[in-house]
Structure formats: structure tokens, C-alpha cells
């Protein structure tokens, strides 16, 4: 059974900011970001058991992009909670 993906308001805002940034560069870049994000979601639905980075927070990188999806898992309910989509090029003090 596949896990359900829930995106927090903070993560949704992070995604919107990233899409806006890439749209300024090009529509193709924005579409590529969205596709890589959806690919990561599909991967998480099938197997969300990536390495724990801090307490119960896990991370998966987006392929070829400087972003990490930070999430936790509710194994009982089979839910992946997306907490943040963090740009690794930002100031490390902003790391959630």
C-alpha cells in the first residue's frame, strides 16, 4: 500500500517560492522543478524510509536541484508529512 502525501502550509509556501524563482529564469526550469518534485513524491509514496536527519525528520534530495524535501512519517496511518522544501543554497542558519 502506498503512503499518502500531505504538504504542510510551510512546505506549500516553499514550493510556491521555488516555482516563482524558476519561472523568472524560464518556464522550462519551473516545469522541470515541478516534475522532479512529483518524482520525489512518487518515490516517497512507495518507500519513505530515508535516513533520519534530526529527531524524526527525514530528507530526500531533488535530483539535480539544490532542494531537500524534509518530512516525517506516520507509519500507523501510512502518511508522509512534507514539512519543508528547503533550498540548500540558502544561509545554513535558516536550515529548518
N, CA, C and O atoms as a printed pandas DataFrame, in Angstrom:
     atom_number atom_name residue_name chain_id  residue_number  x_coord  y_coord  z_coord
0              1         N          UNK        A               1    0.847   -1.187    0.000
1              2        CA          UNK        A               1    0.000    0.000    0.000
2              3         C          UNK        A               1    0.886    1.242    0.000
3              4         O          UNK        A               1    1.873    1.316    0.732
4              5         N          UNK        A               2    0.523    2.206   -0.824
5              6        CA          UNK        A               2    1.288    3.442   -0.953
6              7         C          UNK        A               2    0.955    4.408    0.186
7              8         O          UNK        A               2   -0.175    4.465    0.672
8              9         N          UNK        A               3    1.952    5.147    0.583
9             10        CA          UNK        A               3    1.764    6.171    1.606
10            11         C          UNK        A               3    1.070    7.379    0.985
11            12         O          UNK        A               3    1.239    7.665   -0.201
12            13         N          UNK        A               4    0.299    8.073    1.789
13            14        CA          UNK        A               4   -0.369    9.302    1.361
14            15         C          UNK        A               4    0.569   10.476    1.648
15            16         O          UNK        A               4    1.246   10.492    2.676
16            17         N          UNK        A               5    0.610   11.451    0.749
17            18        CA          UNK        A               5    1.455   12.638    0.908
18            19         C          UNK        A               5    0.595   13.801    1.380
19            20         O          UNK        A               5   -0.407   14.139    0.750
20            21         N          UNK        A               6    0.996   14.416    2.499
21            22        CA          UNK        A               6    0.350   15.637    2.986
22            23         C          UNK        A               6    1.389   16.753    3.003
23            24         O          UNK        A               6    2.462   16.596    3.586
24            25         N          UNK        A               7    1.073   17.875    2.366
25            26        CA          UNK        A               7    2.003   19.004    2.283
26            27         C          UNK        A               7    1.568   20.071    3.271
27            28         O          UNK        A               7    0.439   20.558    3.210
28            29         N          UNK        A               8    2.468   20.437    4.189
29            30        CA          UNK        A               8    2.168   21.467    5.186
30            31         C          UNK        A               8    2.088   22.844    4.509
31            32         O          UNK        A               8    2.619   23.022    3.413
32            33         N          UNK        A               9    1.437   23.809    5.147
33            34        CA          UNK        A               9    1.387   25.166    4.593
34            35         C          UNK        A               9    2.786   25.767    4.397
35            36         O          UNK        A               9    3.017   26.491    3.429
36            37         N          UNK        A              10    3.703   25.473    5.297
37            38        CA          UNK        A              10    5.072   25.980    5.151
38            39         C          UNK        A              10    5.722   25.402    3.896
39            40         O          UNK        A              10    6.352   26.127    3.126
40            41         N          UNK        A              11    5.567   24.097    3.693
41            42        CA          UNK        A              11    6.132   23.452    2.509
42            43         C          UNK        A              11    5.471   23.971    1.239
43            44         O          UNK        A              11    6.149   24.179    0.233
44            45         N          UNK        A              12    4.161   24.181    1.273
45            46        CA          UNK        A              12    3.460   24.720    0.105
46            47         C          UNK        A              12    3.999   26.099   -0.248
47            48         O          UNK        A              12    4.165   26.422   -1.425
48            49         N          UNK        A              13    4.273   26.911    0.766
49            50        CA          UNK        A              13    4.847   28.234    0.528
50            51         C          UNK        A              13    6.259   28.110   -0.057
51            52         O          UNK        A              13    6.617   28.844   -0.978
52            53         N          UNK        A              14    7.056   27.184    0.475
53            54        CA          UNK        A              14    8.402   26.945   -0.056
54            55         C          UNK        A              14    8.337   26.564   -1.532
55            56         O          UNK        A              14    9.126   27.050   -2.341
56            57         N          UNK        A              15    7.400   25.701   -1.873
57            58        CA          UNK        A              15    7.243   25.250   -3.262
58            59         C          UNK        A              15    6.832   26.418   -4.149
59            60         O          UNK        A              15    7.382   26.589   -5.238
60            61         N          UNK        A              16    5.869   27.228   -3.698
61            62        CA          UNK        A              16    5.439   28.398   -4.470
62            63         C          UNK        A              16    6.602   29.346   -4.728
63            64         O          UNK        A              16    6.750   29.862   -5.836
64            65         N          UNK        A              17    7.428   29.577   -3.708
65            66        CA          UNK        A              17    8.589   30.470   -3.857
66            67         C          UNK        A              17    9.581   29.902   -4.873
67            68         O          UNK        A              17   10.120   30.641   -5.697
68            69         N          UNK        A              18    9.816   28.609   -4.814
69            70        CA          UNK        A              18   10.746   27.978   -5.756
70            71         C          UNK        A              18   10.220   28.071   -7.185
71            72         O          UNK        A              18   10.977   28.370   -8.109
72            73         N          UNK        A              19    8.926   27.815   -7.370
73            74        CA          UNK        A              19    8.334   27.894   -8.710
74            75         C          UNK        A              19    8.424   29.330   -9.235
75            76         O          UNK        A              19    8.763   29.538  -10.400
76            77         N          UNK        A              20    8.126   30.314   -8.394
77            78        CA          UNK        A              20    8.252   31.719   -8.809
78            79         C          UNK        A              20    9.687   32.030   -9.242
79            80         O          UNK        A              20    9.908   32.675  -10.267
80            81         N          UNK        A              21   10.651   31.566   -8.455
81            82        CA          UNK        A              21   12.061   31.794   -8.779
82            83         C          UNK        A              21   12.401   31.183  -10.139
83            84         O          UNK        A              21   13.011   31.844  -10.979
84            85         N          UNK        A              22   12.010   29.929  -10.359
85            86        CA          UNK        A              22   12.342   29.264  -11.613
86            87         C          UNK        A              22   11.573   29.853  -12.797
87            88         O          UNK        A              22   12.087   29.854  -13.916
88            89         N          UNK        A              23   10.353   30.353  -12.577
89            90        CA          UNK        A              23    9.602   30.989  -13.660
90            91         C          UNK        A              23   10.301   32.244  -14.153
91            92         O          UNK        A              23   10.239   32.573  -15.337
92            93         N          UNK        A              24   10.970   32.949  -13.235
93            94        CA          UNK        A              24   11.742   34.128  -13.638
94            95         C          UNK        A              24   12.860   33.703  -14.582
95            96         O          UNK        A              24   13.166   34.405  -15.546
96            97         N          UNK        A              25   13.469   32.550  -14.302
97            98        CA          UNK        A              25   14.546   32.026  -15.153
98            99         C          UNK        A              25   13.989   31.536  -16.490
99           100         O          UNK        A              25   14.440   31.956  -17.555
100          101         N          UNK        A              26   13.005   30.644  -16.415
101          102        CA          UNK        A              26   12.353   30.133  -17.630
102          103         C          UNK        A              26   11.188   29.231  -17.248
103          104         O          UNK        A              26   11.166   28.645  -16.166
104          105         N          UNK        A              27   10.241   29.133  -18.138
105          106        CA          UNK        A              27    9.103   28.237  -17.919
106          107         C          UNK        A              27    9.565   26.779  -17.868
107          108         O          UNK        A              27    9.031   25.970  -17.109
108          109         N          UNK        A              28   10.565   26.463  -18.690
109          110        CA          UNK        A              28   11.083   25.100  -18.720
110          111         C          UNK        A              28   11.677   24.717  -17.368
111          112         O          UNK        A              28   11.470   23.602  -16.891
112          113         N          UNK        A              29   12.415   25.639  -16.751
113          114        CA          UNK        A              29   13.010   25.371  -15.440
114          115         C          UNK        A              29   11.920   25.148  -14.398
115          116         O          UNK        A              29   12.043   24.258  -13.556
116          117         N          UNK        A              30   10.858   25.942  -14.445
117          118        CA          UNK        A              30    9.750   25.786  -13.495
118          119         C          UNK        A              30    9.077   24.425  -13.686
119          120         O          UNK        A              30    8.758   23.750  -12.708
120          121         N          UNK        A              31    8.860   24.021  -14.935
121          122        CA          UNK        A              31    8.250   22.720  -15.206
122          123         C          UNK        A              31    9.157   21.581  -14.736
123          124         O          UNK        A              31    8.682   20.578  -14.204
124          125         N          UNK        A              32   10.460   21.748  -14.938
125          126        CA          UNK        A              32   11.415   20.734  -14.501
126          127         C          UNK        A              32   11.394   20.584  -12.977
127          128         O          UNK        A              32   11.437   19.467  -12.461
128          129         N          UNK        A              33   11.328   21.710  -12.259
129          130        CA          UNK        A              33   11.242   21.663  -10.800
130          131         C          UNK        A              33    9.994   20.905  -10.370
131          132         O          UNK        A              33   10.066   20.030   -9.507
132          133         N          UNK        A              34    8.856   21.232  -10.963
133          134        CA          UNK        A              34    7.601   20.565  -10.608
134          135         C          UNK        A              34    7.677   19.060  -10.882
135          136         O          UNK        A              34    7.214   18.254  -10.076
136          137         N          UNK        A              35    8.263   18.689  -12.023
137          138        CA          UNK        A              35    8.372   17.269  -12.371
138          139         C          UNK        A              35    9.267   16.534  -11.366
139          140         O          UNK        A              35    8.930   15.436  -10.922
140          141         N          UNK        A              36   10.388   17.128  -11.014
141          142        CA          UNK        A              36   11.293   16.488  -10.056
142          143         C          UNK        A              36   10.650   16.376   -8.670
143          144         O          UNK        A              36   10.888   15.412   -7.943
144          145         N          UNK        A              37    9.841   17.365   -8.318
145          146        CA          UNK        A              37    9.109   17.318   -7.055
146          147         C          UNK        A              37    8.102   16.167   -7.075
147          148         O          UNK        A              37    8.008   15.406   -6.113
148          149         N          UNK        A              38    7.354   16.041   -8.164
149          150        CA          UNK        A              38    6.387   14.947   -8.280
150          151         C          UNK        A              38    7.082   13.584   -8.293
151          152         O          UNK        A              38    6.569   12.621   -7.723
152          153         N          UNK        A              39    8.242   13.501   -8.937
153          154        CA          UNK        A              39    9.005   12.247   -8.928
154          155         C          UNK        A              39    9.412   11.873   -7.497
155          156         O          UNK        A              39    9.344   10.708   -7.106
156          157         N          UNK        A              40    9.835   12.882   -6.724
157          158        CA          UNK        A              40   10.207   12.629   -5.324
158          159         C          UNK        A              40    8.989   12.177   -4.521
159          160         O          UNK        A              40    9.096   11.280   -3.685
160          161         N          UNK        A              41    7.831   12.793   -4.769
161          162        CA          UNK        A              41    6.607   12.374   -4.081
162          163         C          UNK        A              41    6.293   10.910   -4.385
163          164         O          UNK        A              41    5.939   10.149   -3.484
164          165         N          UNK        A              42    6.423   10.515   -5.657
165          166        CA          UNK        A              42    6.155    9.126   -6.038
166          167         C          UNK        A              42    7.097    8.172   -5.313
167          168         O          UNK        A              42    6.694    7.103   -4.853
168          169         N          UNK        A              43    8.356    8.582   -5.221
169          170        CA          UNK        A              43    9.333    7.772   -4.508
170          171         C          UNK        A              43    8.955    7.638   -3.033
171          172         O          UNK        A              43    9.055    6.555   -2.458
172          173         N          UNK        A              44    8.523    8.742   -2.427
173          174        CA          UNK        A              44    8.116    8.723   -1.021
174          175         C          UNK        A              44    6.870    7.876   -0.795
175          176         O          UNK        A              44    6.738    7.225    0.242
176          177         N          UNK        A              45    5.963    7.883   -1.755
177          178        CA          UNK        A              45    4.754    7.070   -1.618
178          179         C          UNK        A              45    5.095    5.585   -1.563
179          180         O          UNK        A              45    4.446    4.823   -0.847
180          181         N          UNK        A              46    6.101    5.178   -2.310
181          182        CA          UNK        A              46    6.466    3.769   -2.362
182          183         C          UNK        A              46    7.387    3.357   -1.204
183          184         O          UNK        A              46    7.246    2.267   -0.650
184          185         N          UNK        A              47    8.336    4.245   -0.842
185          186        CA          UNK        A              47    9.285    3.922    0.223
186          187         C          UNK        A              47    9.782    5.211    0.881
187          188         O          UNK        A              47   10.746    5.809    0.404
188          189         N          UNK        A              48    9.147    5.642    1.956
189          190        CA          UNK        A              48    9.537    6.895    2.606
190          191         C          UNK        A              48   10.629    6.746    3.673
191          192         O          UNK        A              48   10.919    7.704    4.389
192          193         N          UNK        A              49   11.222    5.585    3.784
193          194        CA          UNK        A              49   12.149    5.331    4.886
194          195         C          UNK        A              49   13.578    5.757    4.566
195          196         O          UNK        A              49   14.502    4.944    4.560
196          197         N          UNK        A              50   13.737    7.062    4.299
197          198        CA          UNK        A              50   15.055    7.643    4.066
198          199         C          UNK        A              50   15.709    7.919    5.416
199          200         O          UNK        A              50   15.063    7.830    6.460
200          201         N          UNK        A              51   16.977    8.251    5.382
201          202        CA          UNK        A              51   17.740    8.472    6.619
202          203         C          UNK        A              51   17.143    9.591    7.463
203          204         O          UNK        A              51   16.714   10.622    6.946
204          205         N          UNK        A              52   17.124    9.365    8.771
205          206        CA          UNK        A              52   16.658   10.380    9.712
206          207         C          UNK        A              52   17.778   11.410    9.857
207          208         O          UNK        A              52   18.921   11.061   10.153
208          209         N          UNK        A              53   17.435   12.686    9.645
209          210        CA          UNK        A              53   18.425   13.761    9.738
210          211         C          UNK        A              53   18.446   14.406   11.115
211          212         O          UNK        A              53   19.512   14.742   11.631
212          213         N          UNK        A              54   17.268   14.580   11.710
213          214        CA          UNK        A              54   17.177   15.240   13.004
214          215         C          UNK        A              54   15.903   14.779   13.689
215          216         O          UNK        A              54   14.810   14.945   13.148
216          217         N          UNK        A              55   16.035   14.207   14.868
217          218        CA          UNK        A              55   14.897   13.626   15.593
218          219         C          UNK        A              55   14.137   12.713   14.644
219          220         O          UNK        A              55   14.700   11.717   14.189
220          221         N          UNK        A              56   12.873   13.012   14.324
221          222        CA          UNK        A              56   12.092   12.165   13.418
222          223         C          UNK        A              56   12.026   12.715   11.999
223          224         O          UNK        A              56   11.295   12.186   11.161
224          225         N          UNK        A              57   12.780   13.764   11.727
225          226        CA          UNK        A              57   12.726   14.405   10.409
226          227         C          UNK        A              57   13.688   13.698    9.460
227          228         O          UNK        A              57   14.859   13.480    9.771
228          229         N          UNK        A              58   13.158   13.354    8.306
229          230        CA          UNK        A              58   13.929   12.689    7.256
230          231         C          UNK        A              58   14.072   13.653    6.082
231          232         O          UNK        A              58   13.387   14.675    6.023
232          233         N          UNK        A              59   14.963   13.325    5.150
233          234        CA          UNK        A              59   15.178   14.206    4.000
234          235         C          UNK        A              59   15.424   13.382    2.744
235          236         O          UNK        A              59   16.036   12.315    2.783
236          237         N          UNK        A              60   14.929   13.907    1.631
237          238        CA          UNK        A              60   15.197   13.345    0.310
238          239         C          UNK        A              60   15.576   14.519   -0.593
239          240         O          UNK        A              60   14.861   15.520   -0.632
240          241         N          UNK        A              61   16.685   14.410   -1.315
241          242        CA          UNK        A              61   17.062   15.500   -2.224
242          243         C          UNK        A              61   16.286   15.407   -3.537
243          244         O          UNK        A              61   15.904   14.323   -3.977
244          245         N          UNK        A              62   16.064   16.572   -4.149
245          246        CA          UNK        A              62   15.518   16.574   -5.508
246          247         C          UNK        A              62   16.674   16.339   -6.462
247          248         O          UNK        A              62   17.742   16.929   -6.299
248          249         N          UNK        A              63   16.477   15.493   -7.447
249          250        CA          UNK        A              63   17.549   15.166   -8.379
250          251         C          UNK        A              63   17.983   16.396   -9.172
251          252         O          UNK        A              63   17.163   17.095   -9.767
252          253         N          UNK        A              64   19.289   16.641   -9.163
253          254        CA          UNK        A              64   19.942   17.705   -9.931
254          255         C          UNK        A              64   19.482   19.114   -9.567
255          256         O          UNK        A              64   19.730   20.053  -10.323
256          257         N          UNK        A              65   18.827   19.276   -8.441
257          258        CA          UNK        A              65   18.410   20.604   -7.973
258          259         C          UNK        A              65   18.847   20.764   -6.519
259          260         O          UNK        A              65   18.948   19.777   -5.791
260          261         N          UNK        A              66   19.105   22.000   -6.093
261          262        CA          UNK        A              66   19.600   22.219   -4.728
262          263         C          UNK        A              66   18.488   22.292   -3.678
263          264         O          UNK        A              66   18.436   23.243   -2.898
264          265         N          UNK        A              67   17.606   21.299   -3.654
265          266        CA          UNK        A              67   16.493   21.290   -2.708
266          267         C          UNK        A              67   16.440   19.976   -1.961
267          268         O          UNK        A              67   16.741   18.912   -2.503
268          269         N          UNK        A              68   16.047   20.078   -0.699
269          270        CA          UNK        A              68   15.769   18.915    0.130
270          271         C          UNK        A              68   14.308   18.951    0.544
271          272         O          UNK        A              68   13.794   19.995    0.947
272          273         N          UNK        A              69   13.644   17.812    0.444
273          274        CA          UNK        A              69   12.296   17.691    0.991
274          275         C          UNK        A              69   12.461   17.133    2.395
275          276         O          UNK        A              69   12.971   16.027    2.573
276          277         N          UNK        A              70   12.029   17.897    3.389
277          278        CA          UNK        A              70   12.095   17.472    4.781
278          279         C          UNK        A              70   10.717   16.973    5.191
279          280         O          UNK        A              70    9.714   17.651    4.968
280          281         N          UNK        A              71   10.669   15.790    5.787
281          282        CA          UNK        A              71    9.378   15.166    6.076
282          283         C          UNK        A              71    9.479   14.254    7.290
283          284         O          UNK        A              71   10.567   13.881    7.729
284          285         N          UNK        A              72    8.317   13.911    7.813
285          286        CA          UNK        A              72    8.246   12.853    8.815
286          287         C          UNK        A              72    7.184   11.857    8.370
287          288         O          UNK        A              72    6.428   12.102    7.431
288          289         N          UNK        A              73    7.148   10.729    9.070
289          290        CA          UNK        A              73    6.268    9.628    8.661
290          291         C          UNK        A              73    5.362    9.235    9.816
291          292         O          UNK        A              73    5.801    9.127   10.961
292          293         N          UNK        A              74    4.094    9.022    9.497
293          294        CA          UNK        A              74    3.155    8.398   10.423
294          295         C          UNK        A              74    2.932    6.984    9.874
295          296         O          UNK        A              74    2.102    6.767    8.991
296          297         N          UNK        A              75    3.691    6.031   10.417
297          298        CA          UNK        A              75    3.636    4.662    9.888
298          299         C          UNK        A              75    2.273    4.023   10.090
299          300         O          UNK        A              75    1.791    3.294    9.224
300          301         N          UNK        A              76    1.650    4.294   11.231
301          302        CA          UNK        A              76    0.351    3.691   11.537
302          303         C          UNK        A              76   -0.711    4.127   10.517
303          304         O          UNK        A              76   -1.482    3.306   10.020
304          305         N          UNK        A              77   -0.736    5.430   10.214
305          306        CA          UNK        A              77   -1.731    5.966    9.278
306          307         C          UNK        A              77   -1.248    5.936    7.821
307          308         O          UNK        A              77   -2.006    6.261    6.907
308          309         N          UNK        A              78    0.026    5.541    7.609
309          310        CA          UNK        A              78    0.622    5.489    6.268
310          311         C          UNK        A              78    0.595    6.863    5.596
311          312         O          UNK        A              78    0.136    7.013    4.463
312          313         N          UNK        A              79    1.105    7.870    6.332
313          314        CA          UNK        A              79    1.119    9.247    5.841
314          315         C          UNK        A              79    2.549    9.786    5.886
315          316         O          UNK        A              79    3.275    9.592    6.861
316          317         N          UNK        A              80    2.931   10.469    4.805
317          318        CA          UNK        A              80    4.190   11.211    4.758
318          319         C          UNK        A              80    3.820   12.688    4.869
319          320         O          UNK        A              80    3.125   13.228    4.008
320          321         N          UNK        A              81    4.290   13.334    5.934
321          322        CA          UNK        A              81    4.020   14.761    6.149
322          323         C          UNK        A              81    5.202   15.567    5.629
323          324         O          UNK        A              81    6.293   15.517    6.197
324          325         N          UNK        A              82    4.983   16.308    4.549
325          326        CA          UNK        A              82    6.042   17.161    4.000
326          327         C          UNK        A              82    6.088   18.415    4.862
327          328         O          UNK        A              82    5.121   19.174    4.913
328          329         N          UNK        A              83    7.209   18.631    5.537
329          330        CA          UNK        A              83    7.352   19.743    6.465
330          331         C          UNK        A              83    7.920   20.982    5.789
331          332         O          UNK        A              83    7.515   22.104    6.095
332          333         N          UNK        A              84    8.863   20.777    4.864
333          334        CA          UNK        A              84    9.524   21.895    4.213
334          335         C          UNK        A              84   10.190   21.407    2.934
335          336         O          UNK        A              84   10.572   20.242    2.817
336          337         N          UNK        A              85   10.323   22.320    1.978
337          338        CA          UNK        A              85   11.122   22.083    0.776
338          339         C          UNK        A              85   12.200   23.154    0.823
339          340         O          UNK        A              85   11.962   24.312    0.481
340          341         N          UNK        A              86   13.388   22.748    1.251
341          342        CA          UNK        A              86   14.442   23.684    1.618
342          343         C          UNK        A              86   15.499   23.797    0.526
343          344         O          UNK        A              86   16.026   22.792    0.048
344          345         N          UNK        A              87   15.802   25.039    0.137
345          346        CA          UNK        A              87   16.867   25.293   -0.840
346          347         C          UNK        A              87   18.203   25.239   -0.103
347          348         O          UNK        A              87   18.431   26.014    0.826
348          349         N          UNK        A              88   19.074   24.339   -0.510
349          350        CA          UNK        A              88   20.353   24.160    0.172
350          351         C          UNK        A              88   21.347   25.274   -0.130
351          352         O          UNK        A              88   22.413   25.320    0.484
352          353         N          UNK        A              89   21.030   26.163   -1.049
353          354        CA          UNK        A              89   21.904   27.304   -1.340
354          355         C          UNK        A              89   21.645   28.479   -0.403
355          356         O          UNK        A              89   22.357   29.482   -0.458
356          357         N          UNK        A              90   20.649   28.366    0.442
357          358        CA          UNK        A              90   20.341   29.427    1.389
358          359         C          UNK        A              90   21.318   29.403    2.551
359          360         O          UNK        A              90   22.097   28.465    2.719
360          361         N          UNK        A              91   21.254   30.446    3.337
361          362        CA          UNK        A              91   22.057   30.556    4.550
362          363         C          UNK        A              91   21.807   29.323    5.422
363          364         O          UNK        A              91   20.655   29.021    5.733
364          365         N          UNK        A              92   22.861   28.606    5.824
365          366        CA          UNK        A              92   22.657   27.387    6.622
366          367         C          UNK        A              92   21.966   27.629    7.959
367          368         O          UNK        A              92   21.405   26.700    8.540
368          369         N          UNK        A              93   21.999   28.865    8.454
369          370        CA          UNK        A              93   21.305   29.159    9.702
370          371         C          UNK        A              93   19.785   29.096    9.534
371          372         O          UNK        A              93   19.053   28.999   10.519
372          373         N          UNK        A              94   19.318   29.150    8.297
373          374        CA          UNK        A              94   17.876   29.051    8.024
374          375         C          UNK        A              94   17.409   27.599    7.944
375          376         O          UNK        A              94   16.212   27.332    7.838
376          377         N          UNK        A              95   18.361   26.659    7.997
377          378        CA          UNK        A              95   18.017   25.242    7.875
378          379         C          UNK        A              95   16.988   24.878    8.944
379          380         O          UNK        A              95   17.236   25.064   10.135
380          381         N          UNK        A              96   15.834   24.360    8.520
381          382        CA          UNK        A              96   14.758   24.093    9.495
382          383         C          UNK        A              96   15.121   23.026   10.504
383          384         O          UNK        A              96   14.315   22.702   11.377
